[in-house]
């Protein structure tokens, strides 16, 4: 194991701006994503376990709350 390499990577990540860290997290997350979003959406639609949400009132809109940084 290369401890020096790990230390250099940590130092590099620590030097990133908030936007750069968000982009890095997104890239790392997508690299690990083995399930396609459309397949997951299809599963949720056809499974029926979330069907009760169709009768729930819309409590929130895009204008609610504050925007996220990432």
Secondary structure, DSSP 8 states (H G I E B T S, - for coil): --HHHHHHHHHHHHTS-HHHHHHHHHHHHHHH--S-HHHHHHHHHHH-TTGGGGGS-----TTSS-----
